[in-house]
């Protein structure tokens, strides 16, 4: 029927640009309208335009070349505006807030996360003598080297003892000092290994300096936490952890070396009772717990930690936030 035929005299809404073609512009526009907007197959377009399928293919190709058709490939991370992505991810994960940084290369990830982290920290309302805890981890360490909001007089303390590793991101005292310098706070150090032997552990927990830090854990108003990826995906891990242990196969992540499974349930292991590290249950009592985590490998870690309440705020980048939103819905 005549009413089923496209209007071959239609003029495109946009200027097709310069460049000659052996096909009339209205014919290219008609083919593009049928194929891209009405979901007709090339065979159907050929039938309705009374031409061959090969000609339809050339019409569509010319339409793209001349700008009659403009195809946009959208990165999934950019499919939502940043002001939509954070709130939607927070709702899907059951978090108080998700602060999103633009996608950035690993080499500049720390600086990319600086602004959303500053926004998250600045919104806590920390006052002089309030306690801010910081964990170990590469992302936390990178963030600790960036510009952070002025929080004069805030007490900064580590959540876990140090590890016998050469990398700076394993050393919570170094991260504590860096964060304190950036915010104008007062550092309190923990002179203890993360997992001492039994005799040393007994002496340390009786030491006044150690007990002071342990008491700060109970009164903290905010904590800045790294989220460990599933152990089998890591390039490095603290040497005191038994890499070949059966229980590690069930771990999707950890916070302060407190490991959990895909449901967020704590995983217990021999020697855990000697960890000098904030417990997951203690983290639940802290009003604002800010996890900093980025990357595809950490999607299961973040999901499990968020759903179990091990943290209530997340700082991440746009690709990770988009992937979390997709995985959670």
ROMAR-192279 format. One record per atom (N, C-alpha, C, CB): x negated, y negated, z. Coordinates in steps of 0.001 Angstrom, whole numbers, plus 500000, padded with zeros to 6 digits. Glycine has a CB too. Example, Ala and Ser with C-alpha at 12.3 -4.5 7.8 and 13.67 -1.06 7.14 Angstrom:
% ROMAR-192279
486810505690507800/487700504500507800/486800503300507800/488692504473509046/487150502250507080/486330501060507140/487100499970507870/485916500598505725/
This chain:
% ROMAR-192279
499165501194500000/500000500000500000/499129498754500000/500945499995501213/499650497657499397/498881496424499299/498503495880500661/499658495386498536/499411496056501675/499125495505503005/497974496208503684/500348495590503881/497612497420503218/496500498147503812/495161497735503231/496695499623503630/495158496951502201/493914496563501549/493295495369502263/494157496234500068/491962495305502404/491345494140503022/491439492933502122/489898494421503363/491353491788502728/491356490536501977/489953490308501434/491820489335502868/489763490639500162/488417490528499585/488001489090499359/488345491280498279/488915488148499579/488561486735499396/488279486043500718/489674486002498665/488249486850501840/488006486240503152/486597485669503211/488214487271504285/486474484568503876/485170483913504040/484653484215505431/485269482369503807/483379484632505585/482839484936506903/482922483722507824/481392485412506787/483085484004509141/483128482913510121/481784482222510254/483571483438511478/480697483003510086/479372482420510236/478705482285508879/478506483270511178/477795481349508817/477051481112507582/476159482303507302/476214479813507671/476290482958506170/475476484132505909/474013483815505688/476003484853504728/473654482550505670/472262482165505495/471851482151504043/471369483089506263/470626481846503834/470115481748502475/469711483116501972/468931480783502406/469534483223500656/469131484484500063/470189484961499087/468882485536501142/469726485395497919/470660485837496884/470969487312497063/470088485573495477/472139487704496601/472536489101496619/473353489385495374/473337489445497901/473273490596494889/474071490958493717/475505491273494089/473454492146493006/475810491305495413/477172491553495861/477836490245496282/477183492560497021/479106490059495976/479822488873496452/479900488883497979/481246488810495839/479803487689498562/479826487583500019/481125488128500591/479635486133500450/482252487874499872/483531488330500419/483635489850500427/484682487741499621/482928490518499508/482960491974499473/482123492558500611/482453492489498118/480971491940500883/480148492381502012/480894492172503323/478802491625502036/481586491037503427/482340490736504636/483466491745504837/482907489315504572/484135492118503773/485224493084503863/484708494450504312/485941493205502516/483589494882503723/483017496169504103/482598496156505574/481812496510503204/481977495052506005/481524494945507396/482698494915508367/480667493693507580/483763494208507990/484942494133508851/485562495508509056/485975493176508257/485702496257507969/486285497594508072/485403498534508892/486511498177506681/484101498475508646/483190499439509271/482912499113510740/481880499484508503/482599497848511023/482181497483512378/483335497098513295/481210496349512314/484376496471512745/485465495986513591/486665496916513618/485901494633513127/486889497645512520/488036498544512476/487643500012512582/488806498322511207/486332500277512788/485816501630513029/486118502602511893/486391502174514310/486209502080510679/486386502969509529/485058503630509195/486933502192508301/485106504857508700/483885505513508240/483471504915506899/484089507052508120/482234505190506493/481787504662505201/482621505255504067/480287504964504979/483031506499504209/483882507115503176/485228506396503098/484098508625503472/485796506048504252/487070505334504270/486916503930503687/487619505256505701/485795503272504004/485548501945503442/485457502037501918/484247501330504029/484742503057501443/484592503236499989/485957503425499333/483678504448499677/486821504219499945/488150504447499378/488964503160499350/488894505520500175/488934502401500434/489768501198500506/489253500077499624/489853500714501930/487931500074499372/487380499048498478/487253499560497041/486010498584498987/487648500820496853/487617501415495515/486211501370494931/488598500692494583/485288501872495745/483899501908495290/483262503185495834/483104500629495757/481977503375495613/481306504594496074/480759504414497489/480168504977495112/480491505549498137/479925505501499484/478530504893499470/479881506902500095/477751505188498431/476406504615498319/476481503099498220/475667505191497096/477491502584497502/477653501129497396/478023500526498746/478727500780496349/478871501230499509/479234500735500843/477993500616501719/480271501669501510/477115501627501671/475887501586502455/475038500372502090/475085502868502249/474964500084500772/474199498914500332/474895497617500739/473998498947498810/476220497584500693/476967496392501134/476684496084502603/478486496593500920/476686497114503434/476444496915504866/475009496474505131/476745498201505642/474085497054504386/472682496681504543/472459495220504153/471787497598503698/473066494809503027/472949493418502587/473640492467503566/473545493253501184/474762492903504137/475481492066505097/474614491798506326/476808492736505514/473842492801506769/472933492596507904/471783491680507518/472386493939508410/471252491897506312/470107491091505873/470460489619505777/469598491582504527/471681489311505314/472082487929505087/472728487273506312/473034487870503928/472883488038507387/473447487448508598/474955487506508684/473022486047508703/475619488137507712/477070488324507811/477376489246508994/477652488914506482/476500490238509190/476563491124510357/475339490850511222/476629492640509930/475573490619512494/474482490386513443/474589491412514559/474524488930514015/473634492316514609/473645493384515599/472747492977516763/473178494737514977/473304493081517965/472558492730519162/472343493978519998/473293491642519976/471095494266520328/470768495383521204/470533494823522598/469515496173520688/471375495224523545/471343494653524886/470699495633525848/472758494284525360/469658495184526554/469063495979527621/470125496218528688/467803495272528224/470302497478529158/471313497727530191/471141496858531417/471279499164530602/469878496499531723/469647495660532894/470203494261532708/468171495585533199/470394493856531436/470905492516531166/472383492530530813/470116491874530046/472995493703530855/474396493788530481/475285493006531433/474834495230530436/474867492929532669/475553492099533653/474674490907533977/475892492906534939/475267489764534182/474510488617534630/473983488899536025/475371487336534606/472852488269536367/472255488491537680/473222488194538804/471020487646537838/474073487172538620/474993486820539695/476118487835539836/475571485443539454/476294488723538852/477262489810538948/476604491099539423/477940490035537602/475371491322538986/474696492590539238/474482492834540721/473369492628538517/474003491833541450/473749491985542874/474993492347543660/473163490728543423/476058491537543578/477278491870544325/477890493212543948/478296490799544118/477870493559542656/478452494834542256/477626496006542768/478575494906540741/476304495873542748/475451496932543285/475643497050544795/473970496659542951/475765495921545481/475982495954546930/477279496679547268/476010494529547505/478330496389546521/479614497040546769/479527498544546512/480706496416545891/478856498919545430/478754500336545084/477925501112546096/478153500494543703/476915500458546676/476020501131547611/476460500978549062/474620500599547449/477466500149549308/477907499920550676/476946499077551480/478112501219551363/476250498137550820/475278497278551485/475846495879551693/473981497208550673/475261495170552637/475684493796552877/475311492902551703/475061493261554168/474157493151551085/473714492319549960/472639493050549166/473179490953550461/472598492782547864/471508493219546990/470984491981546279/471985494322545958/469717491671546482/469076490509545867/468229490989544695/468205489724546904/468497490435543509/467953490982542266/466951490026541622/469082491289541286/465795490565541285/464783489831540526/464859490243539069/463361490085541093/464429489373538145/464380489778536733/463413490942536543/463962488588535839/463585491648535443/462653492732535120/461248492161534976/463082493470533817/460264492885535505/458886492404535456/457942493590535366/458555491535536694/456794493362534752/455760494385534681/455224494661536082/454617493950533729/454775495884536292/454253496283537600/453141495358538079/453742497711537545/452351494832537140/451222493976537522/451656492674538165/450376493674536319/452867492223537894/453348490956538467/454621491176539280/453608489922537351/454812492399539742/456052492726540442/456185491938541740/456114494221540733/455083491775542455/455144491054543726/455662489643543568/453786491018544367/455153488926542580/455596487552542361/457039487508541870/454679486854541358/457460488524541103/458837488560540625/459814488750541771/459013489668539602/459422489525542786/460298489799543916/460276488696544971/459912491105544548/459342487752544843/459165486740545889/460421485910546119/458015485825545532/461062485452545050/462230484585545220/463410485311545858/462650484017543880/463817486504545352/464924487182546029/464591487598547453/465335488392545244/463332487940547723/462952488286549094/463030487067549994/461538488881549131/462549485927549488/462634484689550278/464087484341550573/461949483521549537/464956484556549594/466380484281549791/466962485208550851/467151484437548469/466576486485550807/467075487448551791/466582487103553192/466642488871551416/465297486817553327/464741486481554636/465288485159555157/463223486418554563/465405484188554252/465895482872554665/467323482899555167/465792481911553526/468093483889554729/469485483964555141/469709484674556463/470267484640554094/468655485216557059/468806485960558313/469044485020559489/467566486821558575/468468483806559394/468589482860560502/467619483125561620/469969482886561042/466417483599561290/465414483880562306/464947482603562995/464228484603561688/464845482654564311/464425481536565136/463112481877565844/465521481176566159/462408480874566376/461187481165567135/461437482228568205/460646479884567786/460498483148568317/460530484279569258/461429485430568798/460996483797570611/462190485255567717/462869486406567134/461825487359566560/463881485962566035/462173488641566469/461215489659566032/461547490121564616/461214490863567005/460537490081563764/460613490599562397/459643491765562289/460285489485561334/460144492942561953/459301494115561773/458944494289560304/460002495372562306/457748494818560040/457332495101558659/456742496501558596/456298494044558151/457040497188557509/456527498549557325/455350498538556375/457626499486556798/454773499710556178/453747499867555156/454419500140553811/452762501014555527/453617500307552779/454137500568551441/453632499544550447/455656500573551452/453422499997549219/452816499111548220/453699497917547889/452519499882546955/455008498126547753/455883497016547388/455950495986548508/457288497527547058/456002496455549760/455991495531550901/454668494767550934/456210496300552240/453577495472550688/452266494819550680/452189493753549588/451153495859550481/452676494081548387/452681493100547300/453517491882547688/453226493732545998/454673492122548279/455546491016548676/454914490160549764/456888491551549156/454127490794550646/453519490051551757/452473489049551287/452888491014552741/452046489169550052/451029488260549513/451633487074548778/450107489010548580/452963487011548730/453643485958547987/454114484840548928/454836486540547210/454655483805548334/455221482704549119/456515483166549779/455478481453548226/456577482995551083/457747483387551853/458294482160552586/457398484526552856/459544482197553046/460110481012553714/459413480704555031/461599481213553965/459398479449555397/458826479038556679/459728479498557812/458629477505556731/459158480310558693/459892480808559860/458991480665561079/460345482301559664/458691479424561462/457706479196562530/458106479847563844/457510477711562747/457121480455564480/457338481034565794/457939482418565801/458195480155566564/458292482949564639/458853484301564583/457742485320564857/459525484570563195/458045486304565681/457088487353566020/457140488440564949/457386487948567430/455994488768564376/455920489779563316/455159490987563860/455223489205562024/455767492172563752/455165493391564299/455322494540563319/455800493755565656/454387495491563351/454477496645562442/455466497687562933/453112497286562270/456017498460561986/456959499525562321/456279500879562461/458039499608561273/455013500952562103/454327502244562080/452838502012562277/454597503005560747/452176503007562852/450739502914563029/449988502979561718/450265504002563933/448704502740561778/447882502726560576/447560504124560084/446605501972560830/447135504200558829/446775505476558232/445326505444557768/447710505811557058/444707506598557785/443303506707557403/443186506801555888/442644507933558075/443567505719555232/443551505647553773/442846504350553358/445008505711553186/442191504334552188/441461503128551776/442349501998551271/440484503482550710/443559502317550776/444400501284550169/445003500374551235/445517501925549331/445082499095550902/445583498104551858/447039498330552230/445420496718551293/447829498888551310/449260499025551580/449585500111552600/449986499315550303/448586500873553026/448809501825554115/448577501185555489/447893503036553945/448008499996555506/447582499386556767/448596498343557225/446187498744556616/449461498736558152/450533497835558566/450023496614559317/451518498575559426/448890496723559991/448360495534560656/447963494455559646/447154495908561520/447413494879558512/447063493912557472/448315493252556898/446264494595556352/449344494060556665/450599493513556141/451229492581557170/451585494651555768/451174492966558433/451711492130559511/451023490777559541/451552492827560864/449702490779559465/448955489518559485/449331488649558285/447436489788559490/449435489263557108/449747488506555900/451132487869555986/449662489411554672/452132488638556403/453490488101556518/453522486971557536/454486489210556918/452865487166558674/452855486134559715/452232484839559203/452093486629560951/451157484953558445/450520483757557884/451443483046556907/449212484127557188/452147483815556092/453018483214555072/454200482480555692/453527484285554116/454752483003556780/455950482395557362/455647481466558522/456890483466557822/454377481414558938/454038480599560104/454429481266561410/454707479252560005/454430482600561401/454825483349562589/453642483783563428/455622484551562194/453923484626564427/452911485123565346/452796486640565203/453252484732566808/451633487140564761/451498488586564578/451229489311565888/450385488883563597/451777490499565984/451472491413567082/451038492724566436/452717491617568057/449863493225566812/449291494366566113/449482495661566899/447813494130565850/449486496761566144/449632498094566711/448335498852566459/450863498848566098/447522498995567521/446230499648567382/446381501143567670/445182499005568330/446988501820566707/447247503245566866/447406503872565496/448504503494567734/446963505114565337/447236505824564075/448695506223563991/446344507070563942/449167506471562784/450566506843562607/450889508185563262/450907506895561128/449945509116563207/450182510416563823/448919510871564573/450594511465562748/448776510441565810/447609510860566599/447770512288567108/447390509906567781/446665512853567574/446757514133568266/447497513975569583/445363514718568507/447842515104570189/448693515053571379/448051514281572524/449023516455571838/446768514523572802/446105513829573915/446074512330573683/444680514354574106/445702511923572450/445647510503572151/447044509895572161/444974510268570800/448002510627571679/449384510125571690/449836509818573113/450339511148571042/449569510728574023/449975510517575416/449327509274576002/449618511733576263/448055509060575677/447368507870576196/447907506592575555/445857507978575951/448187506660574258/448642505466573544/450007504996574036/448701505740572046/450929505920574231/452276505490574640/452285504948576061/453262506650574527/451224505225576809/451094504646578149/450315503341578142/450419505631579076/449722503009577005/448916501786576908/449826500566576829/447979501839575674/449576499515577632/450453498330577637/450596497670576266/449925497313578620/449498497619575485/449561496979574167/450477497759573220/448150496861573560/450392499086573290/451263499909572453/452711499799572904/450811501371572483/452917499846574219/454283499763574739/454935498443574372/454289499940576253/454143497391574281/454702496086573905/455322496155572517/453613494991573948/454617496790571578/455148496911570215/456380497804570210/454075497474569255/456350498901570944/457489499809570984/458734499103571532/457157501042571837/458538498202572470/459667497435573007/460193496435571983/459252496702574288/459280495870571172/459717494932570130/460615495620569114/458508494314569421/460376496903568857/461230497639567928/462686497608568379/460752499087567798/462894497641569671/464259497703570221/464973496357570188/464219498210571647/464197495263570088/464804493927570158/464738493176568834/464125493109571230/464253493823567785/464064493151566493/465389492660565925/463387494094565494/465318491518565269/466491490974564584/466495491315563106/466550489472564759/465302491603562567/465185491884561130/464006492813560903/465017490569560307/464106493637559867/463001494513559469/462847494488557960/463233495961559965/461606494470557521/461250494477556107/460659495845555811/460242493315555745/461327496638554970/461015498059554867/460709498497553442/462157498870555405/459698499309553298/459468500001552046/460255501303552024/457971500268551838/460628501732550840/461345503004550674/460473503914549825/462765502795550011/460048505030550407/459192505954549683/459962506761548661/458499506876550640/459356506999547508/459966507815546452/459928509292546848/459234507598545095/460670510149546129/460558511590546381/459090512017546360/461368512395545330/458643512800547344/457215513130547442/456600513691546171/457014514108548533/457352514508545412/456762515132544225/456497514131543104/457670516228543717/457024512914543212/456806511905542178/455682510941542521/458072511132541943/455127511048543705/454160510039544173/452757510301543652/454135509999545692/452082509210543397/450683509310543010/449777509429544230/450280508104542175/450220508901545367/449435509018546594/450383509126547778/448474507808546765/449875509752548845/450666509932550051/449696510036551217/451589511197549955/450127509596552391/449260509626553562/448722511031553801/450013509128554799/447443511106554156/446785512406554289/447326513249555425/445324512211554484/447949512629556428/448424513430557550/449687514224557196/448697512532558749/450293513934556050/451501514654555650/451139515972554956/452367513777554720/451818517056555291/451531518370554680/452161518473553294/452052519517555581/451401518243552254/451939518143550902/452588519431550407/450850517747549960/452156520571550902/452685521841550406/453760522418551318/451561522843550248/454249521649552280/455265522150553206/456599522342552500/455430521192554390/457317523384552892/458602523685552261/459599522548552435/459180524967552836/459609521926553619/460618520903553886/460461519687552978/460546520469555336/459239519449552482/459027518292551605/459777518429550291/457545518107551328/460086519656549891/460806519859548633/462231519330548712/460823521337548265/462753519251549929/464114518736550113/464148517224550317/464769519419551296/462982516608550426/462930515166550712/463115514350549441/461597514796551383/463992513353549500/464131512423548373/463456511096548677/465612512193548040/463016510894549917/462357509641550262/462091509549551740/463187508465549818/461508508425552128/461260508178553546/461220506687553807/459947508840554002/461433506323555043/461234504967555543/460437505107556827/462607504203555779/459285504461556883/458395504570558058/458031506035558336/459072503946559312/457824506816557275/457481508229557376/458557509063558060/456190508382558115/459761508539558102/460910509320558540/461616509781557267/461879508482559490/461460511049556939/461945511571555667/463417511958555765/461108512778555230/464103511893554607/465512512264554553/465808512968553236/466415511021554720/466921513718553240/467313514477552052/468276513660551188/467962515819552455/468813514285550152/469648513558549190/470936513043549805/469975514445548017/471354513627550920/472540513141551619/472187512098552666/473277514296552272/470896511793552788/470452510815553782/470172511407555136/471465509751553927/470318512728555264/470075513375556549/468599513453556872/470672514761556558/468213513176558115/466795513239558506/466224514640558325/466624512797559962/464982514700557876/464248515954557751/463165515982558829/463627516113556318/463207516984559666/462256517080560772/461116518012560389/462954517576562060/459929517715560912/458765518507560557/457824518603561749/458043517901559342/456977519628561783/456030519797562887/455114518579563030/455190521062562675/454979518078564229/454154516902564477/454922515602564419/453041516855563498/456192515651563991/457002514434563923/457144513782565294/458384514749563350/457153514620566330/457316514069567681/456125513209568102/457512515199568685/455029513306567361/453855512480567665/453724511266566746/452601513318567566/454707511058565883/454652509875565021/454805508604565846/455744509940563939/453942507668565609/454132506337566190/454738505489565073/452760505711566748/456051505575565001/456798504935563925/458231504729564374/456744505776562625/458835503651563904/460221503358564238/461121504477563738/460654502006563640/462036504911564550/462955505974564142/464053505409563254/463566506668565372/464666506288562473/465781505875561617/466943505365562462/466244507046560725/467196506004563577/468300505567564432/468042504188565011/468528506566565557/466784503877565316/466455502532565797/466700501503564707/464993502464566269/466375501854563461/466609500927562346/468080500568562241/466122501536561023/468948501518562540/470383501258562471/470842500196563474/471145502542562707/470074499999564519/470477499034565549/469985497618565250/469954499477566904/469128497473564257/468586496156563896/469603495435563019/467207496290563157/469954494194563328/471032493511562591/470823493437561084/471189492126563117/469598493082560639/469342492957559201/468111493800558861/469130491451558783/468316494805558035/467212495653557576/467116495520556062/467420497156558003/466009494947555599/465821494620554186/464867495631553560/465279493171554015/465379496462552691/464538497394551950/464050496718550676/465307498703551621/462782496918550353/462216496423549088/461816497649548292/460977495445549319/462487497891547189/462228499109546421/462553498869544958/463051500298546970/461673499351544088/461811499144542645/461384500407541918/460970497926542169/462082500737540848/461626501802539969/462583502966539856/460323502297540432/462564503604538696/463462504714538408/463264505867539375/463261505193536990/462002506133539761/461737507264540649/462371507089542017/460251507463540804/462676505842542384/463226505590543721/464754505543543750/462681504291544255/465403505783542629/466871505740542609/467473506688543644/467394506095541212/467077507987543687/467665508865544709/467303508446546119/467223510289544486/466103507898546319/465676507455547648/466536506298548134/464199507042547630/466757505323547258/467547504151547624/469000504548547880/467471503077546519/469555505378547001/470944505800547164/471160506494548509/471352506732546021/470288507451548829/470450508207550075/470249507305551288/469461509384550124/469231506442551240/468974505558552376/470083504558552610/467687504828552174/470641504017551518/471720503037551647/472981503684552205/472018502386550292/473321504840551674/474565505491552098/474509505989553539/474878506649551178/473300506199554052/473166506648555433/472963505497556410/472017507612555546/472860504287555884/472725503132556758/471333502899557294/473642503268557883/470330503484556642/468961503263557116/468492501847556798/468005504285556487/469177501148555903/468979499720555664/470298499155555186/467834499453554624/470482497838555332/471756497231554926/471617496138553873/472441496664556124/470384495867553463/470122494853552433/469032495393551522/469701493470553065/469121495075550245/468144495575549281/467613494429548433/468768496663548385/466290494432548234/465639493545547271/465043494436546190/464533492636547954/465437494203544942/464983495049543847/464942494229542565/465901496286543680/464667494887541431/464698494180540159/465927494593539357/463414494452539355/466180493880538261/467402494096537489/467517495511536922/467468493102536364/466467496088536330/466623497456535817/466973498458536911/465350497895535122/466361498317538079/466652499250539175/468087499039539674/465636499063540344/468505497790539812/469865497514540265/470891498077539301/470076496017540433/470650497911538001/471572498447536993/471624499968537050/471156497990535588/470471500610537232/470431502067537318/471134502555538580/468982502565537293/470981501831539680/471668502194540915/473179502074540755/471190501313542071/473598501007540097/475027500799539870/475596501924539012/475279499434539200/474840502315537995/475292503389537118/475355504727537875/474357503507535898/474344504982538732/474290506249539463/475338506334540558/472919506444540062/475748505177541082/476662505151542219/478119505132541795/476374503956543083/478389504911540483/479776504776540038/480123505867539035/480014503388539418/
